[in-house]
Amino acid sequence: MNITGVIITFNEERNIERCIQSLKKVCGKIIVLDSFSTDRTEEICRMHNVTFIQHAFDGHIQQKNRALKLAETDWVLSLDADEALTDELSASILNLKVNPSAQAYAFNRLTNYCGHWVKHCGWYPDTKTRLVMKDRAHWTGVNPHDRLELIQPGKVQTLNGDLLHYSYYTKEDHFKQIDYFGKIAANELFQQGKSCSIFMLYLKVCNQFVKSFWIKLGILDGKTGLLISIRSAYATYVKYQTLRSLNAKSK
């Protein structure tokens, strides 16, 4: 079982080295598909002798499928630049390389938010399929919320160990991401002909807070859980208010 690690990047100098170092433990080759970064991403990648390729960004799903196809091995391990394997997860992958029994493998993802590991708010275990047989899987979903799935039904096994996700270092990082993802998601909904009334907008915002803080037990993450729940509700507001603006302009 030879594995190629693939990563898509754009200005990831803060994260990319950690990601590459963790992949080296289990992958014979690593490919980075970059969207013409303007920081030190390329320099860092070349320091670690990975295959570095550039292509204009045309969507998270499109770029990740492109990266998937670049691999020459049957098995591909796809990580985001802000993710890394724990030692336990690396050991699980190494153990299964001798005799893989599934068509795809999933990992429980543990997110670090401004220095705090988040165990609730619907953020954990946040299971993600990331290790797949290249020809049997593809990235799908609605940008920017992509997911890796088997093309035909098959066995997906969850491995022991966490996939560490270094999501936001500061609240400014989070608000920047909310604005970025909100616009992409709203545009996708607009292209699908979706709309949202003002009543539904605020209902969705309130539901998101209740879901994150109470139903998903964000309260158990203390102040961090409260902040995440409030900002998740705000992200919902940004997405659907942007959708309303797009629909208004189209009329």
TORTILO-412753 format. One line per 5 residues: for each residue x, y, z of C-alpha. Coordinates in pm, whole numbers, plus 50000, padded with zeros to 5 digits. Example, Ala and Ser with C-alpha at 12.3 -4.5 7.8 and 13.67 -1.06 7.14 Angstrom:
2
51230 49550 50780  51367 49894 50714
//
This chain:
251
50000 50000 50000  50192 50304 49871  50037 50637 49967  50074 50981 49809  49995 51279 50030
49824 51573 49858  49768 51926 49985  49619 52236 49822  49762 52570 49932  49739 52945 49907
49955 53157 50137  49998 52882 50397  50347 52966 50526  50214 52948 50884  50089 52590 50851
50242 52403 50559  50563 52277 50723  50375 52109 51008  50142 51942 50759  50425 51815 50539
50624 51683 50835  50327 51478 50955  50264 51333 50607  50628 51226 50571  50568 50961 50838
50322 50766 50622  50356 50886 50260  50617 50789 50003  50549 51105 49804  50387 51441 49878
50228 51670 49617  50138 52033 49688  49898 52201 49445  49936 52573 49502  49721 52863 49382
50012 53103 49321  50093 53191 49680  50263 53524 49743  50420 53432 50079  50688 53171 50168
50468 52868 50092  50666 52767 49782  51002 52821 49952  50903 52601 50247  50766 52327 50022
51083 52314 49814  51291 52293 50132  51113 51964 50203  51155 51828 49849  50785 51781 49780
50640 51795 49430  50523 52156 49396  50272 52238 49121  50074 52557 49061  49728 52601 48911
49481 52888 48928  49216 52838 49197  48868 52771 49060  48697 52630 49369  48785 52407 49664
48617 52101 49516  48769 52153 49172  49119 52211 49310  49108 51909 49542  48986 51680 49263
49271 51811 49049  49520 51732 49326  49370 51384 49367  49430 51307 49000  49794 51416 49021
49881 51120 49243  50033 50819 49068  49972 50569 49349  49648 50381 49409  49608 50532 49755
49590 50904 49831  49590 51084 50166  49442 51433 50129  49500 51694 50400  49433 52065 50425
49743 52274 50491  49622 52359 50842  49588 51991 50939  49836 51737 51077  49834 51372 51183
49883 51281 51548  50136 51008 51627  49849 50772 51711  49682 50834 51377  50013 50791 51191
50060 50457 51365  49708 50348 51265  49782 50429 50900  50115 50246 50909  49950 49939 51062
49685 49911 50791  49935 49952 50503  50021 49581 50521  49662 49464 50465  49402 49735 50392
49048 49603 50439  48840 49902 50327  48809 50128 50022  48844 50444 50230  48949 50553 50578
48814 50835 50793  48971 51028 51079  48822 51214 51377  48926 51579 51345  49009 51782 51656
49012 52159 51606  49227 52417 51781  49051 52752 51812  49269 53044 51925  49480 52810 52139
49194 52595 52274  49108 52240 52166  48733 52228 52103  48551 51910 52208  48191 52028 52155
47993 52285 51947  47951 52014 51683  48324 52049 51609  48430 51709 51745  48472 51435 51640
48396 51598 51298  48484 51275 51117  48645 51327 50774  48723 51074 50503  49078 51149 50389
49255 50827 50286  49105 50675 49971  49173 50461 49666  49219 50732 49404  49003 50581 49132
48715 50502 49369  48665 50844 49527  48608 51208 49444  48554 51542 49614  48195 51662 49614
47965 51891 49816  47892 52262 49781  48184 52508 49785  48345 52586 50020  48217 52284 50216
48381 52001 50027  48381 51634 50124  48567 51328 49998  48336 51038 49914  48344 50701 49743
48193 50711 49394  48022 50376 49453  47909 50241 49792  48193 50077 49979  48346 50019 50320
48473 50328 50504  48661 50256 50825  48741 50512 51097  49097 50487 51231  49218 50546 51586
49387 50880 51647  49297 51240 51572  49355 51465 51276  49463 51795 51430  49308 52104 51274
49471 52440 51347  49178 52647 51226  49205 52998 51368  49490 53162 51555  49300 53485 51628
48940 53609 51616  49041 53819 51315  49130 53497 51132  48782 53365 51205  48599 53678 51087
48809 53684 50771  48717 53322 50703  48350 53389 50777  48345 53663 50516  48537 53453 50262
48336 53132 50304  48008 53322 50339  48045 53484 49999  48140 53156 49830  47851 52967 49991
47601 53242 49910  47709 53248 49548  47670 52870 49523  47316 52896 49665  47239 53183 49428
47354 52978 49130  47117 52704 49245  46827 52951 49244  46789 52957 49623  46638 53249 49814
46583 53341 50180  46320 53562 50341  46408 53797 50627  46210 53575 50864  46403 53263 50756
46731 53454 50782  46686 53528 51152  46534 53188 51220  46845 53023 51072  47072 53250 51278
46891 53167 51603  46882 52796 51521  47255 52793 51455  47333 52943 51796  47098 52705 51978
47239 52408 51790  47602 52499 51861  47575 52617 52223  47298 52399 52365  47230 52096 52144
47596 52035 52056  47700 52125 52413  47919 52422 52329  47844 52535 52684  48088 52268 52804
48369 52445 52618  48312 52750 52838  48395 53094 52699  48545 52941 52386  48222 52752 52322
48016 53067 52365  48237 53266 52126  48228 52989 51866  47848 52964 51891  47800 53339 51851
48040 53354 51557  47883 53047 51395  47546 53224 51414  47706 53534 51260  47851 53319 50981
47498 53198 50906  47383 53561 50894  47663 53658 50652  47585 53369 50417  47212 53425 50390
47225 53805 50396  47474 53789 50108  47234 53556 49927  46952 53806 49981  47171 54083 49839
47257 53877 49532  46889 53805 49467  46799 54170 49514  47064 54280 49263  46948 54021 49010
46600 54176 49014
//
